Amino acid sequence: MSRESSKRMIKESYGRIVYSHKTHEKAMERLNRRIALVKWGNLLLIVLTFGGVLNAVFDGGPVSNLLTVFVSALALALAIYRMSFNPEKEILEHRRTATKLWHLREEYANLMADIWDGALPEVETRRRRDDLTARLAQVYGDAPPTTSNDYRRAQKALGHGEEMTFAKKEIDRFLPAELRDSSADP
């Protein structure tokens, strides 16, 4: 494999990692929304159940009592769902995967900079590429599943939302004055 082929492969891997990282972030967002909905739904069902119990105690008719039983059964089902599926654990798994992918993404970017600067001999480039590929395979092997919707949301965020891009001037604002690029575009 030529040096140019190695560069192309490393760039392609970098792009896949960027998408994978963002996809796991979008999976976390999806699960956080689901958790919020379930919690608010559970709270609503508990309030309705309590209202139905109060109504049953003071003026309960058969229809009101039946509705209270139905709402309390829904509240129980929702509580069982929350205990059975533990989306908080799944969020933590996505967060761990995203963090590992972020770290690998940065290592790939640094490797590309070293290659483009000519700082690495070809044999070292290949060794580091192979090491990163093996570590990436381990991260993917341990990663929780994502959905096609997570990927579409990542694709939209990266393409249209530009969540991974910065203008030179924008980056320069974060740097101390002596490290800023005077040629940064406006």
N, C-alpha and C positions, 0 to 999 in steps of 0.2 A: 504494500500500500504506500503510495507516495505521500509526501508531506502535505500536499494540497488535499488529498483524499482524507487524511487525518483531520485537517482543519475543517473540512465540510462535515465530517461525521461528528466532531465535537460541537460544532455550531448547531447541527440538527438535534443532538442530544440536549443541548442547552435549551433550545426552543421547546422540546417536549417537557422538560423539567419545569419551565415557566408555566406552561399550560397545566401540568399536573398540580403544581403548587397552588395556582389560582383555583383549580377545580376543588381541591380540598378546602380552601377557604370558603368557597361558595357552598360546599356541603355543610360546613359549620354554620353558615348563615341560615341555610334551610332548616337545619335541626334546631337552631335557636328560635326561629320563628315558630316551629312546631311546638316546642316546649312552652313558649309564651301562650300560644293558642290553647294548648291543653290545660295549662294552669288557670287561665282566665275562664275557660269552659268549666273546669272543675269548681272554681269559686262560684260561678253562676249557678251551677247545679246544686251546690251546697246551700246557697241562699234560697233557691226555690224550694228545696227540700225542707229547710227550716221554716219557710213561710207556710208550706203545706202542713207541716206538723202543728204549727200554731193554729192554723185554720181548723185542723182536725180536732184539736183540743177544745176550741171554743165554739165552733159552728160547723163541724165537718159533715158534709154530705157524702154519699157514696161516690159521686163523680170526683169530687175534690180529693177524697182519700185514695182513689184509684190513680189519679194524676200524681199524687205525692209518692205513691209506691213506684210508679213508672220513673219519675225524676230521680228518686233515690237509687233505683236500679241502674240508671245511666251514670250517676255519680260513682257508684261502686265499680261499674265497668271501666270507667275512665281511670279510677285509682288503680285497678288491676293492670290496665294497659301501662300506666306509668311505672309500676313496679316491675312488670315483666320485660319491657323493652329497654329501659334505662338509656334514653337518648343522651343523657349527660355523659355517660361513659363513651358513647360513640363520638360525641363532640371532642372529647379529650383525645381519642385515637386519631381523629382527623387533625387536631391541633399538633399532636406529636409528629405525624407524617408531614404536615405542612412545614414544620420547623426543620425537620431533617432535609426536606426537599429544598428549602430556602438555603440551608448551609451548603448543600451540594451545588445548587445553582451558582452561589458565589464562588465556590471552588472552580467550577467550569469557566466562569467569567474570568477569573484570575489566570487559569490555564490558557485561555484564549489570548489574554493580554501578553503572557509570557511567550507564546508561540508567535504572535504578530510582531513582538519586539525582537524576535530571534534569540531570546535568552535561554532557550532549551535546546539541547541536541535532540535529534529525531528519536533516538532510543529512549531518552528520558520522557519525551512527549508521549510516546506509546505506553510506557510503563505507567505514567500518571493517568492517562486516559483509561487504561485497562483497570486500574485500581478504582477510579471513580465509577466505571461501569459496573464493577462487582458490588461496590457499596450501594449504587443506585438500585441494582437488582434486589438487594436485601431490603431496602426501603419499600420498593414496590411489592415485594413478597409479603411484608408485614402490614401493608396499608389496608385500611377498611375500604369497602367498596363505595364508589360514588355512582351517581345516576347520570343518564344522558342529559337531564335537565341541568345538573350541576355543571357539566361540561359546556352546555350552551350558554349558561350564565357567565362562565369564565371566559368563553370565547367573546361574548359581547363586551365584558368588562375590559378585556385586553385589546380588543379591536376598536371599539367605539368609545368606551369609557377611558381608555388609555391609562389604566390603573398602574401600569408598570413603566410608564415613560415620563421623562422629565426634559424640559428645555435646559440648555447649558446654564442660562441665567438663573433658573429656578434652583439648580443644584448649587451654584455659586453662592446663593444667599445663605446656605447652611455652613459654608466654609469660613475659616478665619480669613481676613483680608489678604494676608500674604500668600494664601493658597488659591485665590480666585483666578480664573482664566480671564484675562483682559479681552480676549477675542470672543467671549460668550455671546451667542446670538440673543437679541432682545426678547 
